Amino acid sequence: MATELDARARRKSARLTRWAVALTLISLLALFNWRVPVLRLEDFRANQLVLVVLLLLPIPAAVLFAAGLGSWRRAIVLAALIPLLVLDSCNALLVSLDLSTRFYESVDHSFEPIASSQFASSRVVLYRTNCGATCAFGLEARQERAVIPGFLNVVRVLGKWYPGSEGDVVRINPRRARVVTNGIPHSAIPERSEFTLRPWIYF
């Protein structure tokens, strides 16, 4: 009887641990996608709301870990998760505060599209960035393709310029676009103004 109970407890612990690992990985992927955009919802408010939820997933993950482990293992795992919990909670708080100030706006003025050009399967959009009174305007060009039209896009950053406030997207041919701006190319991205577009964004 004791052996059966032990086996059942081990199965439960393994199941809870798998769920906790899955939630933690999803949250880490969301954090990466926030910093390096790959998937974006069409509505910026929905985009940020989903991001807040995903960034908070390490909290239930920690609870599941704690429920599925013995006392000393539980302490070790929770101690290892504390930095991730603090990081994700702070990021979620920042995104929540930003969303609360702009929830009723129809346009995201911190990341506002100012020019675009449509191609066969995607579009190139030039955005003007604005982080507030302490920053100058910046520009970011992205290639975007709809996965679910009007809802979810796959995106790839083509170029960044800072400072910069005005620009345009010029269609050269069906596979190439030129971005003309008054900005200074971002030091982390090679200086160029013409971009070869990929049919499926990344290939």
VENQUIBEL-V395724 format. One record per residue. N is the residue number from 1. RES is the residue in one small letter. PHI is phi in whole degrees, -180 to 180 (none if undefined). NEAR is the number of other ideal C-beta (glycine too) atoms within 8 Angstrom. D_LAST is the distance of its C-alpha to the last C-alpha in whole Angstrom. Layout:
N;RES;PHI;NEAR;D_LAST, N;RES;PHI;NEAR;D_LAST
//
This chain:
1;m;none;4;57, 2;a;-64;5;56, 3;t;-63;6;53, 4;e;-64;7;52, 5;l;-66;8;52, 6;d;-63;8;50, 7;a;-65;8;47, 8;r;-65;8;47, 9;a;-65;8;46, 10;r;-66;8;44, 11;r;-64;8;42, 12;k;-63;9;42, 13;s;-62;10;41, 14;a;-65;9;38, 15;r;-65;9;37, 16;l;-64;12;37, 17;t;-65;12;35, 18;r;-62;8;32, 19;w;-63;10;32, 20;a;-64;14;33, 21;v;-63;9;30, 22;a;-62;8;28, 23;l;-64;13;29, 24;t;-65;13;28, 25;l;-64;8;25, 26;i;-61;10;24, 27;s;-66;16;26, 28;l;-65;9;24, 29;l;-65;8;21, 30;a;-64;12;22, 31;l;-64;12;23, 32;f;-64;8;20, 33;n;-67;10;18, 34;w;-69;10;21, 35;r;-80;5;21, 36;v;-122;6;17, 37;p;-63;9;16, 38;v;-125;7;13, 39;l;-116;10;15, 40;r;-141;9;18, 41;l;-76;11;21, 42;e;-64;8;22, 43;d;-87;6;25, 44;f;-65;9;26, 45;r;-70;9;29, 46;a;-63;9;27, 47;n;-59;10;25, 48;q;-74;11;27, 49;l;-64;9;29, 50;v;-63;9;27, 51;l;-61;12;26, 52;v;-59;12;30, 53;v;-61;8;30, 54;l;-67;10;27, 55;l;-68;15;29, 56;l;-89;11;32, 57;l;-62;14;31, 58;p;-60;13;32, 59;i;-67;9;36, 60;p;-65;9;36, 61;a;-62;15;34, 62;a;-64;13;37, 63;v;-64;8;40, 64;l;-65;13;38, 65;f;-58;15;38, 66;a;-64;10;42, 67;a;-73;7;43, 68;g;-101;12;42, 69;l;-123;11;43, 70;g;-71;5;46, 71;s;-61;6;48, 72;w;-73;6;47, 73;r;-67;8;44, 74;r;-60;11;43, 75;a;-64;8;44, 76;i;-65;8;42, 77;v;-65;12;39, 78;l;-64;11;40, 79;a;-64;7;41, 80;a;-70;7;37, 81;l;-84;13;36, 82;i;-56;8;38, 83;p;-58;7;35, 84;l;-67;11;32, 85;l;-62;11;35, 86;v;-66;8;36, 87;l;-61;9;33, 88;d;-68;14;31, 89;s;-67;11;34, 90;c;-64;8;35, 91;n;-64;11;31, 92;a;-63;12;32, 93;l;-65;8;35, 94;l;-62;8;33, 95;v;-65;13;31, 96;s;-64;9;34, 97;l;-63;8;36, 98;d;-65;10;33, 99;l;-66;12;33, 100;s;-64;7;37, 101;t;-81;6;37, 102;r;-126;12;35, 103;f;-63;7;35, 104;y;-95;3;37, 105;e;-86;7;35, 106;s;-85;2;33, 107;v;-127;5;31, 108;d;-83;8;29, 109;h;-74;8;31, 110;s;-82;10;29, 111;f;-151;10;26, 112;e;-102;10;27, 113;p;-69;8;25, 114;i;-118;8;26, 115;a;-160;9;24, 116;s;-157;9;21, 117;s;-143;10;20, 118;q;-91;4;18, 119;f;-117;12;16, 120;a;-57;5;15, 121;s;-122;6;13, 122;s;-154;11;13, 123;r;-139;10;15, 124;v;-111;17;16, 125;v;-122;11;19, 126;l;-103;16;21, 127;y;-109;12;23, 128;r;-101;12;26, 129;t;-97;11;27, 130;n;-152;11;31, 131;c;-97;6;32, 132;g;119;6;35, 133;a;-66;3;38, 134;t;-86;4;38, 135;c;-124;8;34, 136;a;-85;6;34, 137;f;-65;10;31, 138;g;-132;14;27, 139;l;-132;16;24, 140;e;-143;12;21, 141;a;-104;15;18, 142;r;-133;12;15, 143;q;-95;14;12, 144;e;-130;14;13, 145;r;-135;12;12, 146;a;-75;9;15, 147;v;-87;8;15, 148;i;-123;6;19, 149;p;-50;4;20, 150;g;77;5;22, 151;f;-133;8;22, 152;l;-131;10;18, 153;n;-121;11;15, 154;v;-95;12;12, 155;v;-129;13;12, 156;r;-140;11;11, 157;v;-75;11;14, 158;l;-93;10;14, 159;g;-162;13;18, 160;k;-133;12;21, 161;w;-135;14;24, 162;y;-153;11;28, 163;p;-75;9;30, 164;g;176;13;29, 165;s;-136;9;30, 166;e;-132;6;29, 167;g;-180;14;27, 168;d;-151;8;25, 169;v;-112;15;21, 170;v;-114;9;22, 171;r;-82;7;20, 172;i;-87;7;20, 173;n;-156;5;18, 174;p;-61;5;16, 175;r;-120;6;13, 176;r;-134;10;15, 177;a;-133;14;17, 178;r;-116;10;19, 179;v;-110;16;21, 180;v;-106;8;25, 181;t;-138;12;26, 182;n;-101;6;30, 183;g;-98;12;28, 184;i;-100;7;28, 185;p;-57;11;24, 186;h;-66;9;24, 187;s;-65;4;25, 188;a;-83;4;22, 189;i;-123;9;19, 190;p;-54;4;20, 191;e;-74;4;22, 192;r;-166;7;20, 193;s;-126;7;20, 194;e;-111;9;18, 195;f;-133;13;14, 196;t;-87;6;11, 197;l;-92;11;9, 198;r;-105;9;6, 199;p;-54;8;7, 200;w;-110;8;5, 201;i;71;12;6, 202;y;-107;6;4, 203;f;-159;5;0
//
